[in-house]
Amino acid sequence: MKETIRRSASIRCIGEFELRAMRAAGVAPAGLVQTLKGLGLERMQVLCEDATVDLRPPEEVARLIRMAERHLYVNLLCEHV
């Protein structure tokens, strides 16, 4: 996945941001956001049932976590700027 993202300047990725699964896999939510940002996916948008929210990583990771806790999960759309 990392190589695909690096080679594709116009890529858009959507993934489920689900805290229980991340914790079970030993993945820190803030670490995942930092990895995505490090791959150049600096524009992030939270897609959940009642809102679409632009997110400024890494400053708003706590907000993303709160949203995921409230909804059990959220979808995270990431793209190159």
DSSP file (Angstrom, degrees, kcal/mol; ACC not computed):
  #  RESIDUE AA STRUCTURE BP1 BP2  ACC     N-H-->O    O-->H-N    N-H-->O    O-->H-N    TCO  KAPPA ALPHA  PHI   PSI    X-CA   Y-CA   Z-CA
    1    1 A M     >        0   0    0      0, 0.0     4,-2.5     0, 0.0     5,-0.2   0.000 360.0 360.0 360.0 -42.0    0.0    0.0    0.0
    2    2 A K  H  >  +     0   0    0      1,-0.2     4,-2.5     2,-0.2     5,-0.2   0.919 360.0  46.7 -58.8 -44.6    2.8    2.4    0.9
    3    3 A E  H  > S+     0   0    0      2,-0.2     4,-2.2     1,-0.2    -1,-0.2   0.893 110.5  52.8 -65.8 -39.3    4.4    2.1   -2.6
    4    4 A T  H  > S+     0   0    0      1,-0.2     4,-0.8     2,-0.2    -1,-0.2   0.923 111.5  46.4 -61.1 -44.4    1.1    2.5   -4.3
    5    5 A I  H >< S+     0   0    0     -4,-2.5     3,-0.7     1,-0.2     6,-0.2   0.923 111.9  50.7 -64.4 -44.7    0.4    5.7   -2.4
    6    6 A R  H 3< S+     0   0    0     -4,-2.5    -1,-0.2     1,-0.2    -2,-0.2   0.868 113.4  45.5 -62.0 -36.5    3.9    7.1   -3.1
    7    7 A R  H 3< S+     0   0    0     -4,-2.2     2,-0.7     1,-0.2    -1,-0.2   0.578 103.0  70.1 -84.1  -9.5    3.6    6.4   -6.8
    8    8 A S    X<  -     0   0    0     -4,-0.8     3,-1.6    -3,-0.7    -1,-0.2  -0.833  55.2-177.5-117.6  95.4    0.1    7.8   -7.2
    9    9 A A  T 3  S+     0   0    0     -2,-0.7    71,-0.2     1,-0.3    -1,-0.1   0.741  86.1  42.9 -64.3 -23.9    0.0   11.6   -6.9
   10   10 A S  T 3  S+     0   0    0     69,-0.1    -1,-0.3    71,-0.1    -5,-0.0   0.162  83.7 138.5-109.4  20.0   -3.8   11.8   -7.3
   11   11 A I    <   -     0   0    0     -3,-1.6    69,-1.1    -6,-0.2     2,-0.4  -0.326  34.0-164.0 -69.1 145.2   -4.7    8.8   -5.1
   12   12 A R  E     -A   79   0A   0     67,-0.2     2,-0.4     2,-0.0    67,-0.2  -1.000   8.7-168.6-126.8 127.6   -7.7    9.0   -2.8
   13   13 A C  E     -A   78   0A   0     65,-3.1    65,-3.4    -2,-0.4     2,-0.4  -0.925   7.1-167.8-118.9 141.3   -8.0    6.3   -0.1
   14   14 A I  E     +A   77   0A   0     -2,-0.4     2,-0.3    63,-0.2    63,-0.2  -0.997  17.2 163.6-127.9 133.6  -10.9    5.6    2.2
   15   15 A G  E     -A   76   0A   0     61,-1.8    61,-3.2    -2,-0.4     2,-0.5  -0.973  40.5-101.4-146.1 159.1  -10.6    3.4    5.2
   16   16 A E  E     -A   75   0A   0     -2,-0.3     2,-0.9    59,-0.2    59,-0.2  -0.701  24.1-155.0 -84.0 127.6  -12.4    2.5    8.3
   17   17 A F  E     +A   74   0A   0     57,-3.6    57,-1.4    -2,-0.5     2,-0.5  -0.846  28.5 163.5-102.7  94.3  -11.0    4.2   11.4
   18   18 A E     >  -     0   0    0     -2,-0.9     4,-2.0    55,-0.2     5,-0.2  -0.955  28.1-156.9-124.0 113.7  -12.2    1.7   14.1
   19   19 A L  H  > S+     0   0    0     -2,-0.5     4,-2.8    53,-0.4     5,-0.2   0.859  88.3  53.5 -63.9 -43.0  -10.4    2.0   17.5
   20   20 A R  H  > S+     0   0    0     52,-0.3     4,-2.4     1,-0.2    -1,-0.2   0.922 111.4  46.6 -60.5 -43.6  -11.0   -1.5   18.8
   21   21 A A  H  > S+     0   0    0      2,-0.2     4,-1.6     1,-0.2    -1,-0.2   0.899 112.9  49.7 -65.5 -40.5   -9.6   -3.1   15.7
   22   22 A M  H  <>S+     0   0    0     -4,-2.0     5,-3.3     2,-0.2     4,-0.4   0.936 112.3  47.1 -63.7 -45.2   -6.6   -0.8   15.8
   23   23 A R  H ><5S+     0   0    0     -4,-2.8     3,-1.2     1,-0.2    -2,-0.2   0.905 110.0  53.0 -63.8 -40.7   -5.9   -1.5   19.5
   24   24 A A  H 3<5S+     0   0    0     -4,-2.4    -1,-0.2     1,-0.3    -2,-0.2   0.830 111.8  46.6 -62.8 -31.4   -6.2   -5.2   18.9
   25   25 A A  T 3<5S-     0   0    0     -4,-1.6    -1,-0.3    -5,-0.2    -2,-0.2   0.456 118.3-112.9 -88.7  -2.1   -3.7   -5.0   16.2
   26   26 A G  T < 5 +     0   0    0     -3,-1.2     2,-0.5    -4,-0.4    -3,-0.2   0.766  68.8 143.2  76.9  25.1   -1.3   -2.9   18.3
   27   27 A V      < -     0   0    0     -5,-3.3    -1,-0.3    -6,-0.2    -2,-0.1  -0.877  45.5-139.8-103.3 124.7   -1.8    0.2   16.1
   28   28 A A     >  -     0   0    0     -2,-0.5     4,-2.3     1,-0.1     5,-0.2  -0.688  12.2-136.3 -80.4 130.5   -1.9    3.6   17.8
   29   29 A P  H  > S+     0   0    0      0, 0.0     4,-2.1     0, 0.0     5,-0.2   0.906 106.4  48.2 -53.8 -44.7   -4.6    5.9   16.2
   30   30 A A  H  > S+     0   0    0      1,-0.2     4,-2.2     2,-0.2     5,-0.1   0.866 109.8  53.7 -65.0 -35.1   -2.2    8.9   16.3
   31   31 A G  H  > S+     0   0    0      2,-0.2     4,-2.3     1,-0.2    -1,-0.2   0.885 106.7  51.1 -66.1 -39.1    0.5    6.7   14.7
   32   32 A L  H  X S+     0   0    0     -4,-2.3     4,-2.4     2,-0.2    -2,-0.2   0.932 110.8  47.9 -63.1 -45.9   -1.8    5.7   11.9
   33   33 A V  H  X S+     0   0    0     -4,-2.1     4,-2.4     1,-0.2    -2,-0.2   0.911 111.9  50.4 -61.3 -42.2   -2.6    9.3   11.1
   34   34 A Q  H  X S+     0   0    0     -4,-2.2     4,-2.5     2,-0.2    -1,-0.2   0.888 109.4  51.3 -64.3 -39.2    1.1   10.2   11.2
   35   35 A T  H  X S+     0   0    0     -4,-2.3     4,-1.2     2,-0.2    -2,-0.2   0.928 110.8  47.8 -63.4 -45.1    1.9    7.4    8.8
   36   36 A L  H  <>S+     0   0    0     -4,-2.4     5,-2.1     1,-0.2     3,-0.4   0.919 113.0  48.2 -61.6 -43.5   -0.7    8.5    6.4
   37   37 A K  H ><5S+     0   0    0     -4,-2.4     3,-1.8     1,-0.2    -1,-0.2   0.898 107.7  55.8 -63.3 -40.4    0.5   12.1    6.6
   38   38 A G  H 3<5S+     0   0    0     -4,-2.5    -1,-0.2     1,-0.3    -2,-0.2   0.754 101.8  57.6 -64.0 -24.4    4.0   10.9    6.1
   39   39 A L  T 3<5S-     0   0    0     -4,-1.2    -1,-0.3    -3,-0.4    -2,-0.2   0.403 127.8 -99.1 -84.9   2.1    3.0    9.2    2.9
   40   40 A G  T < 5S+     0   0    0     -3,-1.8     2,-1.8     1,-0.2    41,-0.6   0.458  85.0 130.8  96.1   1.4    1.7   12.6    1.6
   41   41 A L      < +     0   0    0     -5,-2.1    39,-0.2     1,-0.2    -1,-0.2  -0.580  21.1 148.7 -87.5  77.7   -1.9   12.0    2.4
   42   42 A E        +     0   0    0     -2,-1.8     2,-0.7    37,-0.2    -1,-0.2   0.647  46.3  77.0 -91.9 -16.3   -2.3   15.4    4.1
   43   43 A R  E     +B   79   0A   0     36,-2.2    36,-2.2    -3,-0.2     2,-0.4  -0.864  63.2 175.3 -96.5 119.5   -5.9   16.1    3.2
   44   44 A M  E     -BC  78  55A   0     11,-0.9    11,-2.8    -2,-0.7     2,-0.4  -0.968  13.1-174.5-129.0 141.8   -8.2   14.1    5.5
   45   45 A Q  E     -BC  77  54A   0     32,-2.4    32,-3.1    -2,-0.4     2,-0.5  -0.997  19.6-137.6-137.3 129.6  -11.9   14.1    5.8
   46   46 A V  E     -BC  76  53A   0      7,-3.1     7,-2.3    -2,-0.4     2,-0.6  -0.752  17.7-165.2 -87.5 127.3  -14.0   12.2    8.3
   47   47 A L  E     +BC  75  52A   0     28,-3.5    28,-2.4    -2,-0.5     2,-0.3  -0.953  22.3 151.6-115.2 112.9  -17.1   10.6    6.8
   48   48 A C  E >   - C   0  51A   0      3,-2.5     3,-1.0    -2,-0.6    26,-0.1  -0.840  58.7 -88.1-135.2 175.8  -19.7    9.4    9.3
   49   49 A E  T 3  S+     0   0    0     -2,-0.3     3,-0.1     1,-0.3    25,-0.0   0.765 121.9  26.8 -59.9 -29.7  -23.5    9.0    9.3
   50   50 A D  T 3  S+     0   0    0      1,-0.1     2,-0.3     0, 0.0    -1,-0.3   0.348 122.9  25.3-117.4   7.4  -24.3   12.5   10.4
   51   51 A A  E <   -C   48   0A   0     -3,-1.0    -3,-2.5     2,-0.0     2,-0.4  -0.995  48.4-146.3-164.0 156.3  -21.4   14.7    9.2
   52   52 A T  E     -C   47   0A   0     -2,-0.3     2,-0.5    -5,-0.2    -5,-0.2  -0.989  32.7-174.5-125.1 120.6  -18.5   15.2    6.9
   53   53 A V  E     -C   46   0A   0     -7,-2.3    -7,-3.1    -2,-0.4     2,-0.2  -0.962  23.4-134.4-127.1 125.1  -15.7   16.9    8.7
   54   54 A D  E     -C   45   0A   0     -2,-0.5     2,-0.4    -9,-0.2    -9,-0.2  -0.554  28.2-155.0 -70.8 140.8  -12.4   18.3    7.3
   55   55 A L  E     -C   44   0A   0    -11,-2.8   -11,-0.9    -2,-0.2     6,-0.0  -0.961  13.6-150.2-124.7 136.0   -9.5   17.2    9.6
   56   56 A R     >  -     0   0    0     -2,-0.4     4,-2.0   -13,-0.1     5,-0.2  -0.857  38.0-121.4-104.6  98.2   -6.2   18.9   10.1
   57   57 A P  T  4 S+     0   0    0      0, 0.0   -13,-0.0     0, 0.0    -2,-0.0  -0.544  81.2   9.1 -79.5 151.2   -3.7   16.2   11.0
   58   58 A P  T >4 S+     0   0    0      0, 0.0     3,-1.6     0, 0.0     4,-0.3  -0.971 123.1  59.5 -89.1   1.1   -2.0   15.8   13.4
   59   59 A E  T 34 S+     0   0    0      1,-0.3     3,-0.3    -3,-0.1     4,-0.1   0.809 110.1  43.6 -58.9 -31.5   -3.5   18.6   15.4
   60   60 A E  T 3X S+     0   0    0     -4,-2.0     4,-2.1     1,-0.2    -1,-0.3   0.052  72.9 113.5-107.7  26.2   -7.0   17.1   15.4
   61   61 A V  H <> S+     0   0    0     -3,-1.6     4,-2.5     1,-0.2     5,-0.2   0.904  78.2  55.4 -62.2 -39.7   -6.3   13.5   16.1
   62   62 A A  H  > S+     0   0    0     -3,-0.3     4,-2.2    -4,-0.3    -1,-0.2   0.887 107.2  50.2 -60.5 -38.4   -8.0   13.8   19.4
   63   63 A R  H  > S+     0   0    0      2,-0.2     4,-2.2     1,-0.2    -1,-0.2   0.912 109.7  50.5 -64.8 -43.0  -11.1   15.0   17.6
   64   64 A L  H  X S+     0   0    0     -4,-2.1     4,-2.3     1,-0.2    -2,-0.2   0.912 110.2  49.9 -60.4 -44.1  -11.0   12.1   15.2
   65   65 A I  H  X S+     0   0    0     -4,-2.5     4,-2.4     2,-0.2    -2,-0.2   0.913 109.3  51.1 -62.8 -43.7  -10.7    9.6   18.1
   66   66 A R  H  X S+     0   0    0     -4,-2.2     4,-2.3     1,-0.2    -1,-0.2   0.911 110.4  49.3 -60.7 -42.0  -13.7   11.2   19.8
   67   67 A M  H  X S+     0   0    0     -4,-2.2     4,-2.0     1,-0.2     6,-0.2   0.911 111.0  49.6 -64.0 -42.0  -15.8   10.9   16.7
   68   68 A A  H  X S+     0   0    0     -4,-2.3     4,-0.9     1,-0.2    -1,-0.2   0.875 111.2  49.7 -65.7 -37.1  -14.8    7.3   16.2
   69   69 A E  H  < S+     0   0    0     -4,-2.4     3,-0.3     2,-0.2    -1,-0.2   0.907 111.5  48.7 -66.1 -41.3  -15.7    6.5   19.9
   70   70 A R  H  < S+     0   0    0     -4,-2.3    -2,-0.2     1,-0.2    -1,-0.2   0.860 123.8  30.3 -67.7 -36.2  -19.1    8.2   19.5
   71   71 A H  H  < S-     0   0    0     -4,-2.0     2,-0.5    -5,-0.2    -1,-0.2   0.372 104.2-120.8-104.5   2.9  -20.0    6.3   16.3
   72   72 A L  S  < S+     0   0    0     -4,-0.9   -53,-0.4    -3,-0.3   -52,-0.3  -0.102  90.0   3.9  75.6 -34.3  -18.0    3.1   17.0
   73   73 A Y        -     0   0    0     -2,-0.5     2,-0.3    -6,-0.2   -55,-0.2  -0.961  65.5-155.5-162.8 162.1  -16.1    3.9   13.8
   74   74 A V  E     -A   17   0A   0    -57,-1.4   -57,-3.6    -2,-0.3     2,-0.4  -0.960  24.8-115.9-136.0 158.5  -15.8    6.5   11.1
   75   75 A N  E     -AB  16  47A   0    -28,-2.4   -28,-3.5    -2,-0.3     2,-0.6  -0.801  27.0-152.0 -92.4 138.2  -14.6    6.4    7.5
   76   76 A L  E     -AB  15  46A   0    -61,-3.2   -61,-1.8    -2,-0.4     2,-0.5  -0.947   3.8-159.8-117.8 115.3  -11.5    8.4    6.8
   77   77 A L  E     -AB  14  45A   0    -32,-3.1   -32,-2.4    -2,-0.6     2,-0.4  -0.835  16.1-176.2 -94.0 125.2  -11.0    9.8    3.3
   78   78 A C  E     +AB  13  44A   0    -65,-3.4   -65,-3.1    -2,-0.5     2,-0.3  -0.955   7.9 161.3-125.2 141.5   -7.3   10.7    2.6
   79   79 A E  E     -AB  12  43A   0    -36,-2.2   -36,-2.2    -2,-0.4   -37,-0.2  -0.991  41.8 -91.6-153.8 159.8   -5.8   12.3   -0.4
   80   80 A H              0   0    0    -69,-1.1   -39,-0.2    -2,-0.3   -40,-0.1  -0.404 360.0 360.0 -67.3 148.7   -2.7   14.1   -1.6
   81   81 A V              0   0    0    -41,-0.6    -1,-0.1    -2,-0.1   -40,-0.1   0.460 360.0 360.0 -79.7 360.0   -2.9   17.9   -1.4
